[in-house]
Amino acid sequence: MNKFIASLEFGAGESLRDRLQKIGAMALEQDGWTISRVPRGQKGSGKGSVRRITRGKEIKLVSIRTSKDRHIAFPRTEDGWATLGDVDYVCAVSVDKHDNPQEGWAHIIDAKEMLARFNRAYKARIKAGNSISAGQPMWVSLYQEEGTDPVYRVGAGVGRPENCPPKLKAKLWNEGEAPEIEQEPESAAEEVQELIEETPLTISEAKRRLAMTFGVDESCIKISIEA
C-alpha cells in the first residue's frame, strides 16, 4: 500500500534536490531499511548517490536518484551503465509534475528491472541511429507509457501504477512556504555533473580532459599507472 505523509520539515533555503533526497531516505526507512554510507574501499564507495541499506540480516546497496523532470538517468560506460550495475535497488524520487511541483514521489525499484529497461532503451536508440558514447548520460521517462514510437519511449514507465507505484508521496513545501522553483538550465547542469562524476574514467577520456586543461594536443599527454 502506498504511504502518504502530510509534510516533512525542510530547512529554510533547502534546494528541491535536497528535499527529494530526504523523501527518498524517508521512503527507505519506512520500508524498514537503515541507511548508511558505503565503507571506504567497498563496492559503491565514493559514488555520491550510493548508500548501504540494512534490514535485519539483509545488506544491500541502493542508488538514490532525484528527478526534476520525471525522467531518470544513468551514464553509459564501455560495456554497461555506471552505478546501475553495482546496486541492488534504485530509489527514484521524482516531482509529481514538471511545472509547479507540489509532491515528491519515491519509488524503490529492483535494479535488475531498471537495468533491463535501460538496456532495451539503449538498443532501440542505437538501432534508430542515435549515438550514446561512454560517459554520456541517457534519460528514460519514469511515467510515460512504454512504446516504440517515438523511440525514446522504449524502456519508459517503470514508475507507473501497474509497474512500481510510489512507496511514499510527500509534500515538498512546509506549511505556508512559497515554492522556490529553480531555473531549469542550472538544475540540468547539476544533474549532468553528478552523473559524469559517477562514470569510470577511461585513459582516452583522461587524456582528453588533461589536454583541455593544459592547452596541449592529446599526443603530448602520457599516462603511467602503477599498482
SEKOLGU-981522 format. One record per residue: residue in one letter; chain; x, y, z of N, C-alpha, C, CB in turn. Coordinates in steps of 0.05 Angstrom, whole numbers, plus 32768, in hexadecimal, padded with zeros to 4 digits. Glycine has a CB too. Layout:
% SEKOLGU-981522
[r A,A,[X,Y,Z],[X,Y,Z],[X,Y,Z],[X,Y,Z]],
...
//
This chain:
% SEKOLGU-981522
[r M,A,[8011,7FE8,8000],[8000,8000,8000],[8012,8019,8000],[7FED,8000,8019]],
[r N,A,[800B,802C,7FEF],[801A,8045,7FEE],[8015,8055,8008],[8012,8056,7FD6]],
[r K,A,[802A,8063,8011],[8028,8073,8029],[802A,8091,8021],[803F,806C,803D]],
[r F,A,[801C,80A1,8031],[801D,80BE,802D],[8021,80CC,8047],[8003,80C8,801F]],
[r I,A,[8034,80DE,8048],[8037,80EE,8060],[8032,810B,8059],[8053,80EB,806D]],
[r A,A,[8025,811A,806B],[801D,8135,8065],[8034,8147,805C],[800F,8142,807D]],
[r S,A,[804A,8145,806B],[8061,8155,8064],[8079,814C,8075],[805C,8173,8069]],
[r L,A,[8091,8151,806A],[80A9,814F,8079],[80B1,816C,8081],[80C0,8140,8069]],
[r E,A,[80C0,816F,8096],[80CA,8189,809D],[80E4,818E,808F],[80CD,818C,80BC]],
[r F,A,[80E4,81A1,807C],[80FC,81A8,806D],[8108,81C2,8078],[80F5,81AB,804F]],
[r G,A,[8122,81C4,8077],[8130,81DC,807F],[812B,81F2,806C],[814D,81D6,8083]],
[r A,A,[812C,820B,8076],[8129,8222,8064],[813F,8222,804F],[812A,823C,8075]],
[r G,A,[8137,8226,8037],[814A,8227,8021],[8154,820D,8016],[8162,8236,802A]],
[r E,A,[8149,81F6,8020],[8151,81DC,8015],[8149,81DA,7FF8],[8145,81C5,8026]],
[r S,A,[815A,81D0,7FE8],[8154,81CD,7FCB],[8140,81B7,7FC6],[816E,81C7,7FBB]],
[r L,A,[8134,81B8,7FAF],[8120,81A4,7FA8],[812E,8188,7FA7],[8114,81AA,7F8C]],
[r R,A,[8146,8187,7F9D],[8154,816E,7F9D],[8158,8163,7FB9],[8170,8172,7F8F]],
[r D,A,[8160,8174,7FCC],[8164,816B,7FE8],[8149,8160,7FF3],[816F,8181,7FF9]],
[r R,A,[8133,816D,7FED],[8119,8165,7FF7],[8112,8149,7FEB],[8104,817A,7FF0]],
[r L,A,[8117,8146,7FD2],[8111,812C,7FC6],[8122,8116,7FD2],[8116,812D,7FA7]],
[r Q,A,[813C,811C,7FD8],[814D,8108,7FE4],[8142,8100,8000],[816A,8112,7FE7]],
[r K,A,[8138,8113,800F],[812D,810D,8029],[8114,80FB,8027],[8125,8127,8038]],
[r I,A,[8104,8100,8013],[80EC,80F0,800F],[80F5,80D3,8007],[80DA,80FC,7FF8]],
[r G,A,[810A,80D1,7FF7],[8114,80B6,7FF0],[811E,80A7,8009],[812A,80B8,7FDC]],
[r A,A,[812C,80B5,801A],[8136,80A9,8033],[811F,80A0,8045],[8149,80BC,8042]],
[r M,A,[810B,80B1,8047],[80F3,80AA,8057],[80E5,8091,804C],[80E0,80C2,8058]],
[r A,A,[80E3,808F,8032],[80D6,8078,8026],[80E5,805E,802D],[80D4,807B,8007]],
[r L,A,[80FF,805F,802B],[810F,8048,8032],[810C,8041,8050],[812D,804D,802B]],
[r E,A,[810C,8055,8061],[8109,8050,807D],[80EE,8044,8084],[810E,806A,808D]],
[r Q,A,[80D9,804E,8077],[80BE,8044,807C],[80BB,8028,8071],[80A9,8057,806F]],
[r D,A,[80CC,8020,805E],[80CC,8005,8053],[80DD,7FF2,8065],[80D6,8005,8037]],
[r G,A,[80E7,7FFD,807B],[80F6,7FEC,808E],[8114,7FED,808B],[80ED,7FD1,808B]],
[r W,A,[811F,7FFD,807A],[813C,7FFE,8076],[8149,8013,8087],[8142,8003,8059]],
[r T,A,[8162,800D,8090],[8173,8020,809D],[8188,8028,8089],[8180,8014,80B7]],
[r I,A,[818C,8042,8086],[819D,804D,8071],[81B8,8056,807D],[8190,8064,8062]],
[r S,A,[81CE,804F,806F],[81E9,8058,8077],[81FA,805C,805F],[81F5,8044,808B]],
[r R,A,[8211,8069,8063],[8225,806C,804E],[8232,8051,8048],[823A,8081,8056]],
[r V,A,[823B,804E,802F],[8249,8036,8028],[8265,8038,8033],[8249,8031,8009]],
[r P,A,[826F,8024,8042],[828A,8025,804D],[829F,8029,8037],[8290,800C,805D]],
[r R,A,[82B3,8038,803D],[82C9,803E,8029],[82D5,8024,801F],[82DE,8050,8036]],
[r G,A,[82D9,8023,8006],[82E6,800B,7FF9],[82D3,7FF6,7FF0],[82F9,8000,800C]],
[r Q,A,[82BA,7FF7,7FF9],[82A6,7FE4,7FF0],[8298,7FED,7FD7],[8292,7FDE,8006]],
[r K,A,[828C,7FDA,7FC9],[827D,7FE0,7FB0],[8268,7FF6,7FB5],[8270,7FC7,7FA5]],
[r G,A,[8269,800A,7FA5],[8256,8020,7FA7],[8260,8037,7FB7],[823D,8016,7FB4]],
[r S,A,[8276,8034,7FC6],[8280,804B,7FD5],[828B,8060,7FC3],[8297,8041,7FE9]],
[r G,A,[8288,8079,7FCB],[8292,808F,7FBB],[827E,8099,7FA7],[82AA,8088,7FAE]],
[r K,A,[8267,808C,7FA5],[8252,8095,7F92],[823C,80A3,7FA2],[8247,807C,7F82]],
[r G,A,[8238,80BC,7F9B],[8227,80CD,7FAB],[820A,80C3,7FAF],[8225,80E7,7F9F]],
[r S,A,[81FF,80B4,7F9C],[81E4,80AC,7F9E],[81E0,8091,7FAC],[81D7,80AA,7F83]],
[r V,A,[81F6,8082,7FB1],[81F4,8067,7FBB],[81F5,8066,7FD9],[820B,8055,7FAF]],
[r R,A,[81E3,8057,7FE5],[81E2,8052,8002],[81E0,8034,8008],[81CB,8062,800F]],
[r R,A,[81EA,802D,801F],[81E6,8012,8029],[81CC,8012,8039],[81FE,8007,803A]],
[r I,A,[81BB,7FFE,8035],[81A3,7FFC,8045],[81A2,7FE0,8052],[8189,8001,8033]],
[r T,A,[8199,7FDF,806A],[8197,7FC6,8079],[817B,7FC3,8084],[81AC,7FC4,808F]],
[r R,A,[8171,7FAA,8084],[8157,7FA3,8090],[8159,7F87,809B],[8140,7FA6,807A]],
[r G,A,[815C,7F85,80B6],[8162,7F6B,80C2],[817D,7F61,80B8],[814C,7F56,80BA]],
[r K,A,[817E,7F4A,80AC],[8197,7F3E,80A3],[819D,7F46,8086],[8196,7F20,80A5]],
[r E,A,[818A,7F54,8079],[818E,7F5D,805E],[81A1,7F75,805C],[8173,7F63,8050]],
[r I,A,[81B4,7F74,804B],[81C5,7F8B,8045],[81C5,7F8F,8027],[81E3,7F86,8050]],
[r K,A,[81BC,7FA7,801E],[81B9,7FAD,8002],[81C5,7FC8,7FFC],[819C,7FAC,7FF9]],
[r L,A,[81C7,7FCE,7FE2],[81D0,7FE8,7FD9],[81B9,7FF5,7FC9],[81EA,7FE6,7FC8]],
[r V,A,[81B5,800F,7FCD],[81A1,801D,7FBE],[81AC,8037,7FB3],[8189,8023,7FD0]],
[r S,A,[81A3,803E,7F9B],[81AA,8058,7F8F],[8192,8069,7F91],[81B4,8055,7F71]],
[r I,A,[8194,8080,7FA0],[817E,8092,7FA3],[8180,80A8,7F8D],[817E,809F,7FC0]],
[r R,A,[816D,80A8,7F7B],[816D,80BA,7F64],[8156,80CD,7F66],[816C,80AA,7F49]],
[r T,A,[815C,80E7,7F62],[8146,80FB,7F62],[8141,8105,7F46],[814D,8112,7F75]],
[r S,A,[8129,810D,7F41],[8121,8116,7F26],[810F,812E,7F29],[8114,8100,7F16]],
[r K,A,[8116,8143,7F1B],[8105,815B,7F1A],[80F5,815D,7F00],[8117,8174,7F1C]],
[r D,A,[80F8,8149,7EEF],[80E8,8149,7ED6],[80DB,812E,7ED0],[80FB,8151,7EBF]],
[r R,A,[80D9,811D,7EE5],[80CB,8104,7EE3],[80D8,80F0,7ED1],[80AF,8109,7EDA]],
[r H,A,[80F3,80F3,7ECD],[8103,80E0,7EBF],[811A,80D7,7ED2],[810F,80EC,7EA4]],
[r I,A,[8125,80C0,7ECC],[813C,80B6,7EDC],[8153,80B1,7EC9],[8135,809D,7EEC]],
[r A,A,[816C,80B5,7ED2],[8183,80B2,7EC0],[8199,80A2,7ECE],[818D,80CD,7EB8]],
[r F,A,[81A8,8094,7EBD],[81C1,8087,7EC5],[81D5,808C,7EAE],[81BE,8069,7ECC]],
[r P,A,[81EF,8090,7EB4],[8203,8093,7E9F],[820A,8078,7E93],[821C,80A2,7EAA]],
[r R,A,[820F,8078,7E79],[8218,8061,7E6B],[8236,805D,7E70],[8213,8063,7E4C]],
[r T,A,[823E,8043,7E74],[825A,803C,7E75],[8261,802D,7E5B],[8261,802C,7E8F]],
[r E,A,[827A,8023,7E5A],[8282,8014,7E42],[8270,7FFB,7E3E],[829F,800C,7E44]],
[r D,A,[8267,7FEE,7E54],[8258,7FD5,7E51],[823F,7FD4,7E62],[826A,7FBE,7E57]],
[r G,A,[8235,7FEB,7E6B],[821E,7FEA,7E7C],[8216,8006,7E86],[8222,7FD8,7E94]],
[r W,A,[820F,8007,7EA0],[8205,8021,7EAB],[8213,8026,7EC6],[81E6,8020,7EAF]],
[r A,A,[821E,803E,7EC9],[822B,8045,7EE2],[8217,8043,7EF9],[8238,8061,7EE0]],
[r T,A,[8220,8038,7F0F],[8211,8036,7F28],[81FB,8021,7F27],[8205,8051,7F2F]],
[r L,A,[81EB,8021,7F11],[81D4,800F,7F10],[81DC,7FF2,7F13],[81C6,8013,7EF5]],
[r G,A,[81F3,7FEA,7F09],[81FC,7FCE,7F0B],[8207,7FC7,7F26],[8210,7FC8,7EF7]],
[r D,A,[820B,7FDC,7F38],[8217,7FD7,7F52],[8202,7FD4,7F68],[822A,7FED,7F59]],
[r V,A,[81E9,7FDC,7F63],[81D6,7FDE,7F79],[81C0,7FC8,7F77],[81C9,7FF9,7F7A]],
[r D,A,[81B1,7FC5,7F8D],[819B,7FB2,7F8D],[8180,7FC0,7F88],[819A,7FA4,7FA8]],
[r Y,A,[817F,7FD9,7F90],[8166,7FE8,7F8D],[816C,8004,7F82],[8157,7FEA,7FA7]],
[r V,A,[8159,8010,7F75],[8159,802C,7F6E],[8142,803A,7F7C],[8158,8031,7F4F]],
[r C,A,[8147,804E,7F8C],[8132,805E,7F98],[812F,8077,7F87],[8138,8065,7FB6]],
[r A,A,[811B,8078,7F75],[8117,808E,7F63],[8102,80A1,7F70],[810D,8084,7F47]],
[r V,A,[810A,80BA,7F74],[80F9,80CD,7F81],[80F3,80E4,7F6D],[8106,80D8,7F9C]],
[r S,A,[80DA,80E7,7F66],[80D3,80FA,7F51],[80BE,810D,7F5B],[80C8,80EB,7F38]],
[r V,A,[80BC,8124,7F4D],[80A6,8136,7F53],[808C,812B,7F47],[80AC,8153,7F47]],
[r D,A,[8075,8134,7F52],[805B,812B,7F48],[8055,8136,7F2C],[8046,8131,7F5B]],
[r K,A,[805F,814F,7F27],[805B,815B,7F0D],[8072,816E,7F08],[803F,816B,7F0C]],
[r H,A,[8078,8171,7EEF],[8090,8181,7EE7],[808D,819E,7EEE],[8096,817E,7EC9]],
[r D,A,[8076,81AA,7EE8],[8071,81C6,7EEE],[8062,81C8,7F09],[8060,81D3,7ED8]],
[r N,A,[806D,81D9,7F1A],[8060,81DE,7F34],[805D,81C4,7F44],[8045,81EB,7F31]],
[r P,A,[8072,81B5,7F49],[8070,819C,7F59],[8067,81A1,7F75],[808B,818D,7F58]],
[r Q,A,[8056,818F,7F7F],[804C,8191,7F9A],[8054,8179,7FAC],[802E,8194,7F9A]],
[r E,A,[8059,8162,7F9F],[805F,814A,7FAE],[8079,813D,7FA3],[8048,8136,7FAD]],
[r G,A,[8086,812D,7FB4],[809B,811C,7FAC],[8092,80FF,7FAD],[80B5,8120,7FBD]],
[r W,A,[8097,80F0,7F99],[808F,80D4,7F97],[80A7,80C2,7F98],[807D,80CE,7F7E]],
[r A,A,[80A9,80B0,7FAB],[80C0,809E,7FAE],[80B9,8082,7FA6],[80CB,809F,7FCB]],
[r H,A,[80C8,8077,7F93],[80C5,805B,7F8A],[80DE,804B,7F92],[80C0,805A,7F6B]],
[r I,A,[80DA,8033,7F9C],[80F0,8021,7FA2],[80EF,800B,7F8D],[80EF,8016,7FBF]],
[r I,A,[8102,800A,7F7B],[8101,7FFA,7F63],[8118,7FE6,7F63],[8102,800B,7F49]],
[r D,A,[8112,7FCD,7F5D],[8127,7FB8,7F5B],[813A,7FC1,7F45],[811B,7F9C,7F55]],
[r A,A,[8154,7FC1,7F4A],[8168,7FCA,7F37],[8168,7FB9,7F1D],[8184,7FCA,7F43]],
[r K,A,[8161,7F9F,7F20],[8160,7F8E,7F08],[814A,7F98,7EF5],[815B,7F71,7F10]],
[r E,A,[8133,7FA1,7F00],[811E,7FAB,7EF0],[8126,7FC5,7EE2],[8105,7FB0,7F00]],
[r M,A,[8134,7FD6,7EF0],[813D,7FEF,7EE5],[8152,7FEA,7ECF],[8148,8002,7EFA]],
[r L,A,[8164,7FD7,7ED5],[8179,7FD0,7EC2],[816D,7FC6,7EA8],[818C,7FBB,7ECE]],
[r A,A,[8159,7FB5,7EAA],[814C,7FAA,7E92],[8140,7FC0,7E81],[8137,7F95,7E9A]],
[r R,A,[8134,7FD3,7E8E],[8127,7FE9,7E80],[813C,7FFB,7E72],[8116,7FFA,7E93]],
[r F,A,[8152,8001,7E80],[8167,8011,7E74],[8174,8002,7E5C],[817C,8019,7E89]],
[r N,A,[8178,7FE8,7E5F],[8184,7FD9,7E49],[8173,7FD9,7E30],[8189,7FBC,7E52]],
[r R,A,[8159,7FD5,7E34],[8148,7FD5,7E1B],[8144,7FF1,7E10],[812D,7FC8,7E21]],
[r A,A,[8145,8005,7E22],[8143,8020,7E18],[815C,8027,7E07],[8140,8034,7E2F]],
[r Y,A,[8173,801F,7E12],[818D,8024,7E04],[818D,8016,7DE8],[81A4,801A,7E15]],
[r K,A,[8186,7FFD,7DE8],[8186,7FEE,7DCF],[8173,7FFA,7DBA],[817E,7FD0,7DD3]],
[r A,A,[815C,8003,7DC3],[8149,800F,7DB1],[8153,802A,7DA6],[812E,8014,7DBF]],
[r R,A,[8160,8039,7DB7],[816A,8053,7DAD],[8182,8050,7D9A],[8172,8065,7DC5]],
[r I,A,[8193,803D,7DA0],[81AA,8038,7D8E],[819F,802E,7D73],[81BD,8023,7D9A]],
[r K,A,[818B,801C,7D74],[817F,8011,7D5B],[8172,8028,7D4B],[816A,7FFC,7D61]],
[r A,A,[8168,803C,7D59],[815B,8053,7D4B],[8170,8067,7D41],[8148,8061,7D5E]],
[r G,A,[818A,8062,7D46],[819E,8074,7D3C],[81A8,8088,7D4F],[8194,8082,7D24]],
[r N,A,[819F,8087,7D68],[81A9,809A,7D7D],[81C5,8091,7D85],[8196,809A,7D95]],
[r S,A,[81D4,80A4,7D90],[81EF,809F,7D9A],[81F1,80A5,7DB8],[8204,80B1,7D8A]],
[r I,A,[81F8,8091,7DC7],[81FB,8094,7DE4],[8217,8089,7DEC],[81E4,8085,7DF4]],
[r S,A,[822A,809B,7DF0],[8245,8093,7DF5],[824A,808E,7E13],[8259,80A8,7DEB]],
[r A,A,[8260,8081,7E19],[8268,807C,7E35],[826A,8097,7E44],[8282,806C,7E37]],
[r G,A,[825F,8098,7E5C],[825F,80B1,7E6B],[8247,80C2,7E67],[8278,80C0,7E65]],
[r Q,A,[8237,80BC,7E53],[8220,80CC,7E4D],[8207,80C2,7E5C],[821A,80CD,7E2E]],
[r P,A,[81F9,80D2,7E6B],[81E0,80C9,7E78],[81CA,80C4,7E64],[81D7,80DD,7E8D]],
[r M,A,[81B9,80B1,7E6B],[81A1,80AC,7E5B],[8189,80AD,7E6D],[81A3,8090,7E4C]],
[r W,A,[8175,80BC,7E65],[815D,80BF,7E75],[8146,80AD,7E6C],[8154,80DD,7E74]],
[r V,A,[8137,80A3,7E7F],[811F,8092,7E79],[8108,809D,7E8A],[8125,8074,7E7F]],
[r S,A,[80F1,80A0,7E7E],[80DA,80AA,7E8D],[80D0,8097,7EA2],[80C3,80B1,7E79]],
[r L,A,[80C9,80A1,7EB9],[80BE,8091,7ECE],[80A1,808B,7ECA],[80C2,809F,7EE9]],
[r Y,A,[8092,809D,7EBD],[8075,809B,7EBE],[8067,8099,7EA3],[806A,80B2,7ECC]],
[r Q,A,[8075,809F,7E8D],[8069,809A,7E73],[8064,807D,7E6F],[807B,80A6,7E5D]],
[r E,A,[804E,8077,7E60],[8049,805A,7E5A],[805E,8051,7E46],[802C,8057,7E4E]],
[r E,A,[8068,8039,7E4A],[807D,802E,7E38],[8071,8029,7E1D],[808A,8015,7E44]],
[r G,A,[8081,802F,7E09],[8079,802A,7DED],[8092,802B,7DDB],[8065,803F,7DE4]],
[r T,A,[808E,802A,7DC2],[80A4,802A,7DAF],[80A5,8042,7D9D],[80A3,8011,7D9E]],
[r D,A,[8090,8053,7D9D],[808E,806A,7D8C],[8084,8082,7D9D],[807C,8065,7D74]],
[r P,A,[8095,8096,7DA1],[80B1,8098,7D99],[80C3,8086,7DA9],[80BB,80B5,7D9B]],
[r V,A,[80DC,8083,7DA0],[80EE,806F,7DAB],[80F5,8074,7DC8],[8107,806E,7D9B]],
[r Y,A,[80F4,808E,7DD1],[80FC,8093,7DED],[80E8,8088,7E01],[80FE,80B1,7DF1]],
[r R,A,[80D1,807E,7DF8],[80BE,8071,7E0A],[80C5,8054,7E10],[80A2,8073,7DFF]],
[r V,A,[80D8,8049,7E02],[80E1,802E,7E09],[80EF,802E,7E24],[80F4,8023,7DF2]],
[r G,A,[80E6,801D,7E36],[80F2,801B,7E51],[80E4,802D,7E65],[810F,8023,7E50]],
[r A,A,[80D1,803E,7E5C],[80C4,8051,7E6E],[80AF,8043,7E80],[80B6,8067,7E5D]],
[r G,A,[80A6,8051,7E94],[808F,8049,7EA3],[8093,8038,7EBC],[807E,803A,7E92]],
[r V,A,[80AC,8037,7EC6],[80B0,8026,7EDD],[80A1,8030,7EF6],[80CE,8025,7EE4]],
[r G,A,[809C,804B,7EF7],[808E,8056,7F0E],[8070,8056,7F0C],[8098,8072,7F12]],
[r R,A,[8065,804B,7EF7],[8048,804B,7EF3],[803B,8038,7F07],[8041,8042,7ED6]],
[r P,A,[8021,803D,7F0E],[8014,802D,7F23],[8014,800F,7F1E],[7FF7,8036,7F26]],
[r E,A,[8013,8006,7F05],[8013,7FEA,7EFF],[802E,7FDD,7F01],[8007,7FE5,7EE4]],
[r N,A,[8043,7FED,7F03],[805E,7FE3,7F04],[806B,7FE6,7F20],[8070,7FF1,7EF0]],
[r C,A,[806F,7FFE,7F29],[807B,8003,7F43],[8070,801E,7F4E],[809B,8004,7F41]],
[r P,A,[8059,801D,7F5A],[804D,8036,7F64],[805E,8042,7F7B],[8031,8031,7F6E]],
[r P,A,[805B,805B,7F81],[806B,8068,7F96],[8067,805A,7FB1],[8063,8085,7F99]],
[r K,A,[807D,8056,7FBF],[807D,804C,7FDB],[8074,8062,7FED],[8098,8041,7FE3]],
[r L,A,[807A,807B,7FE5],[8074,8092,7FF6],[806F,80AA,7FE5],[808C,8097,800A]],
[r K,A,[805A,80B9,7FEC],[8055,80D4,7FE1],[8056,80E8,7FF7],[8039,80D4,7FD2]],
[r A,A,[8065,80FD,7FF4],[8067,8111,8009],[8067,812D,7FFD],[8081,810D,8019]],
[r K,A,[805C,8140,800C],[805B,815B,8004],[8078,8167,8003],[8049,816C,8016]],
[r L,A,[807D,8178,7FF0],[8098,8183,7FEC],[809D,819C,7FFC],[809D,8188,7FCF]],
[r W,A,[8087,81A9,8005],[808A,81C3,8011],[807E,81C4,802D],[807D,81D9,7FFF]],
[r N,A,[808B,81D1,803F],[8081,81D5,805A],[8067,81E5,805A],[8096,81E2,806D]],
[r E,A,[8057,81E2,806F],[803E,81F1,8070],[8044,820F,806F],[802F,81EA,808B]],
[r G,A,[8036,821C,805C],[8039,8239,8058],[8052,8241,8049],[803A,8246,8073]],
[r E,A,[8062,822E,803F],[807A,8234,8030],[8074,8237,8013],[808F,821F,8035]],
[r A,A,[807E,824C,8007],[807A,8250,7FEA],[808F,8240,7FDB],[807C,826E,7FE2]],
[r P,A,[8086,8230,7FC8],[809A,8220,7FB8],[80AE,8231,7FAA],[808B,820E,7FA4]],
[r E,A,[80C7,8229,7FAB],[80DC,8237,7F9C],[80E6,8224,7F87],[80F3,8240,7FAF]],
[r I,A,[80DD,8228,7F6F],[80E4,8217,7F59],[80FE,8220,7F4D],[80CD,8217,7F43]],
[r E,A,[8111,820D,7F4A],[812B,8213,7F40],[812A,8216,7F22],[8140,81FD,7F48]],
[r Q,A,[813E,8225,7F17],[813F,8228,7EFA],[8148,820D,7EEE],[8153,823E,7EF3]],
[r E,A,[813A,8205,7ED9],[813F,81EB,7ECC],[815B,81E7,7EC3],[812C,81E8,7EB5]],
[r P,A,[8168,81FB,7EB5],[8184,81F6,7EAC],[8197,81EF,7EC3],[818E,820E,7E9D]],
[r E,A,[8194,81FD,7EDA],[81A6,81F7,7EF0],[81A0,81DC,7EFB],[81A2,820D,7F06]],
[r S,A,[8186,81D4,7EFD],[817F,81BA,7F08],[818A,81A4,7EF6],[8161,81B8,7F0A]],
[r A,A,[8187,81A7,7EDC],[8190,8193,7EC9],[81AF,8190,7ECB],[8188,819A,7EAD]],
[r A,A,[81BD,81A7,7ECD],[81DA,81A6,7ECF],[81E3,8197,7EE8],[81E5,81C2,7ECF]],
[r E,A,[81D5,819C,7EFF],[81DC,818E,7F17],[81D9,8170,7F14],[81CB,8198,7F2E]],
[r E,A,[81C3,8167,7F08],[81BE,814A,7F05],[81D3,813E,7EF2],[81A2,8145,7EFA]],
[r V,A,[81D9,814B,7EDC],[81ED,8141,7ECA],[8208,813E,7ED7],[81EF,8152,7EB1]],
[r Q,A,[8210,8153,7EE6],[822A,8152,7EF4],[822C,813B,7F07],[822F,816C,7F02]],
[r E,A,[8216,8136,7F17],[8216,8120,7F2A],[8218,8105,7F1B],[81FB,8121,7F3A]],
[r L,A,[820B,8103,7F04],[820C,80EA,7EF5],[8228,80E5,7EEA],[81F8,80EA,7EDF]],
[r I,A,[8234,80FB,7EDF],[824F,80F8,7ED4],[8263,80EF,7EE9],[8258,8113,7EC7]],
[r E,A,[8260,80FA,7F01],[8273,80F3,7F17],[8271,80D6,7F1E],[826D,8104,7F2F]],
[r E,A,[825B,80C8,7F18],[8258,80AC,7F1F],[8262,809A,7F09],[823B,80A6,7F25]],
[r T,A,[8269,80A5,7EF2],[8271,8095,7EDB],[828F,808E,7EDD],[826B,80A4,7EC1]],
[r P,A,[8296,8074,7EDA],[82B2,806D,7EDA],[82C2,807C,7EC5],[82B5,804E,7ED6]],
[r L,A,[82D9,8085,7ECB],[82E9,8095,7EB9],[82FC,8083,7EA9],[82F9,80AB,7EC9]],
[r T,A,[82FA,8084,7E8E],[830B,8075,7E7D],[8325,8084,7E78],[82FD,806E,7E62]],
[r I,A,[833A,8076,7E6F],[8353,8082,7E68],[834F,8098,7E53],[8368,806D,7E5F]],
[r S,A,[8340,8092,7E3E],[833C,80A5,7E29],[832D,80BE,7E32],[832C,8098,7E12]],
[r E,A,[8319,80BA,7E44],[830B,80D1,7E4F],[831D,80E1,7E61],[82F1,80C8,7E5E]],
[r A,A,[832E,80D4,7E71],[8340,80E2,7E83],[8354,80F3,7E72],[8350,80CE,7E94]],
[r K,A,[835E,80E8,7E5C],[8370,80F7,7E4B],[8361,8110,7E3F],[837A,80E5,7E34]],
[r R,A,[8348,810C,7E37],[833A,8122,7E2B],[8336,8138,7E3F],[831E,8118,7E21]],
[r R,A,[832E,8132,7E58],[8329,8146,7E6C],[8343,8154,7E74],[831C,813A,7E84]],
[r L,A,[8359,8145,7E76],[8373,8152,7E7D],[837D,8164,7E66],[8388,813C,7E82]],
[r A,A,[8379,815C,7E4D],[8381,816C,7E37],[8371,8187,7E37],[837C,815D,7E1C]],
[r M,A,[8358,8185,7E3D],[8348,819E,7E3F],[8351,81B0,7E55],[832A,8196,7E42]],
[r T,A,[8358,81A3,7E6C],[8361,81B2,7E83],[837A,81C2,7E7E],[8365,81A0,7E9B]],
[r F,A,[838E,81B4,7E71],[83A8,81C0,7E6D],[83AB,81CD,7E52],[83BD,81AC,7E71]],
[r G,A,[8397,81CB,7E41],[8398,81D8,7E27],[83AD,81CC,7E14],[839E,81F5,7E2A]],
[r V,A,[83B0,81B1,7E14],[83C3,81A4,7E03],[83B4,818E,7DF3],[83DA,8198,7E13]],
[r D,A,[83C1,8183,7DE0],[83B6,816D,7DD0],[83B5,8154,7DE0],[83C6,8169,7DB6]],
[r E,A,[83A2,8143,7DDC],[83A0,812A,7DEB],[83B8,8118,7DE8],[8387,811A,7DE2]],
[r S,A,[83C6,811A,7DD0],[83DE,810A,7DCC],[83F5,8111,7DDF],[83E8,810D,7DAF]],
[r C,A,[83F3,8129,7DEC],[8408,8131,7DFF],[8403,8126,7E1B],[8408,8150,7E01]],
[r I,A,[83EC,8119,7E20],[83E5,810F,7E3A],[83ED,80F2,7E3C],[83C7,8112,7E3F]],
[r K,A,[83FE,80EB,7E50],[8406,80D0,7E55],[83FC,80C9,7E71],[8425,80CC,7E52]],
[r I,A,[83EF,80B2,7E74],[83E4,80AA,7E8E],[83F1,808F,7E96],[83C6,80A7,7E8C]],
[r S,A,[83FC,808F,7EAE],[8408,8076,7EB9],[83F8,806E,7ED2],[8426,807A,7EBF]],
[r I,A,[83F0,8054,7ED3],[83E1,804A,7EE9],[83F2,8035,7EF8],[83C6,803F,7EE0]],
[r E,A,[83F6,8038,7F12],[8405,8025,7F21],[83F3,8019,7F37],[841E,8031,7F2E]],
[r A,A,[83F0,7FFF,7F38],[83DF,7FF2,7F4D],[83ED,7FF2,7F67],[83D8,7FD5,7F44]],
//
